[in-house]
Amino acid sequence: MTSSGRQLRFASVGDVIRRLDPSYPVFCIFPDLLKERARTFVEGFPGTVLYAVKCNPHPYVLKALNEGGIEHFDTASISEIAKVTEQLPEAHCYFNHPVKGRGALEAAADVYGIKDYVVDHPDELEKLVAIAGTDITVEVRIATPKGKAVYDLSAKFGAAPDDAAELLKRAQGHGCRTALAFHVGSQCLDPAAFRVAMEMARKVADKAGVALEYLDVGGGFPASYKQDVPPLQSYFDTIADAKEKLWAGMPLLGEPGRALVAEGCSVLTQVHLRKGDDLYINDGIYGCLSEIRDGDLDPPVRAIRKQGNVEGPLRPFRVFGPTCDSLDVLKLPFYLPENIREGDWIEFGLMGAYSIGMQTGFNGFITDTIVRIDGMHEEFVS
Ligand SMILES: *Cc1c(COP(=O)(O)O)cnc(C)c1O
C-alpha cells in the first residue's frame, strides 16, 4: 500500500472492471461488510474489542470498523499508533508489542500518551518503566500451548507461567497497574483454546496475588475460508462461560484482527498469460497473496469478464504471481472455469487480513490501486 495509490469508489467489482478495465491488480474494500462485522463483534464479545491494526491498517478499514463501534486499537509500532491517531483522534491505542525500541517508547509515552504496554521479560519491564514511568498498565503476556491454530503466536513471545507471575509482582512493586494477556494463535480453529488459556492465566494471577485491571484474551478468531470453521458465537460463548467461572467481575479485552476484516476485502487480479493449466496473474506471494501461498488458507475465487462471471465447468489451475522468482506460485490449485483466458479477471475473496499490509514491492510489482465498494459482495464460485 502506498499513500499515492489511487483511491476510488465503485458500486461493485463488476463496476470496477467496466470503468477501469484494470490490467493492474486492484484491492477492493467493502466498508459496509466491515462495519457489519465490527458490530457483530462489539455486540457478541463479552468485553472490549480492540482491532489488531497490523492485520490491515488501511484508513478505509479503520474508519469502517470505527463506524461499526470499535474505539480501541491493538498497535505494535509508532507508525500504527500514528495512523490510528491521525484518523481517529478519540481512539484508545494499546502498545502491545512485547519488544519495543527506546525511541518508540519515548514517542508512545510523550507524544501519544499511551498508557497500556505489553511486556514478557523483566528487562523490557525495566526499560518501559524507565521511559514511560509508572502511571501505566503493564500487561504481562503469557505463552499459551500450540493448539489448533494455523499460526502459532507463542513461539516467539510470551512468558512461562512462573515468570509471568514474577513479572506481575515486579510491575506492581514499581507502582504500575497490571493486567494479563495472551494470544492463542491466528486462525485458531478450536474455541476451547481460549478456555485453556484463560485457565492458565487464572493460575498465573493466583500465584502472583496482585490486583489486575483486565484480562486481554488476544486475537485468533478465525475467518471462514473454505475450511470448516466453528461459528464466532461459539468463541464468544466459550469465553463468556470461562469468564463467569474463572474471572467473574474481571473486565475482558479481545484483539481480533483476521475475523474482523478478512471478509470485508478482496483482491482483483488479471490473467496475463495461460500456459495449459498454468495461469500467470498480476499479484502473488510478494504482494497481497503472501498469506495464501502455503495453502493453509483457501480463499474463495471467481473468474470474471466484462459481461459477468466466466461460466462453464471448473478445473484445477496452478496460479503464478508476477515476480521473476520461481517461488512466486500458490501451492493450492484453484478451481476455475476451463475456458479461462488471458484478460479474464480472478477475484480472490476473504483477503482483508494480512494482505495489503504485507506487500513487499519486490520486482516493482505492488497493488496500490485501492478502491471502496459501496454495497455487498457478489457470490464466489469456488
Ligand atoms: C496479530 C495479533 C493479533 C490479531 O490476531 P488475529 O489472529 O488476526 O486475530 C492480536 N493481538 C496480537 C498481540 C497480535 O500480535
The ligand as an SDF file (V2000), in Angstrom:
LIG
                    3D

 15 15  0  0  0  0  0  0  0  0999 V2000
   -1.5780  -10.4100   15.2940 C   0  0  0  0  0  0  0  0  0  0  0  0
   -2.0910  -10.1290   16.6420 C   0  0  0  0  0  0  0  0  0  0  0  0
   -3.4640  -10.0550   16.8640 C   0  0  0  0  0  0  0  0  0  0  0  0
   -4.5020  -10.3700   15.8090 C   0  0  0  0  0  0  0  0  0  0  0  0
   -4.5250  -11.7340   15.5680 O   0  0  0  0  0  0  0  0  0  0  0  0
   -5.6350  -12.3800   14.5820 P   0  0  0  0  0  0  0  0  0  0  0  0
   -5.2300  -13.8000   14.5270 O   0  0  0  0  0  0  0  0  0  0  0  0
   -5.5250  -11.6810   13.2910 O   0  0  0  0  0  0  0  0  0  0  0  0
   -6.9530  -12.1910   15.2390 O   0  0  0  0  0  0  0  0  0  0  0  0
   -3.8990   -9.7120   18.1320 C   0  0  0  0  0  0  0  0  0  0  0  0
   -3.0180   -9.4640   19.1240 N   0  0  0  0  0  0  0  0  0  0  0  0
   -1.6780   -9.5340   18.9500 C   0  0  0  0  0  0  0  0  0  0  0  0
   -0.7890   -9.2430   20.0880 C   0  0  0  0  0  0  0  0  0  0  0  0
   -1.1780   -9.8800   17.7070 C   0  0  0  0  0  0  0  0  0  0  0  0
    0.1450   -9.9720   17.5310 O   0  0  0  0  0  0  0  0  0  0  0  0
  1  2  1  0
  2  3  1  0
  2 14  2  0
  3  4  1  0
  3 10  2  0
  4  5  1  0
  5  6  1  0
  6  7  2  0
  6  8  1  0
  6  9  1  0
 10 11  1  0
 11 12  2  0
 12 13  1  0
 12 14  1  0
 14 15  1  0
M  END
$$$$
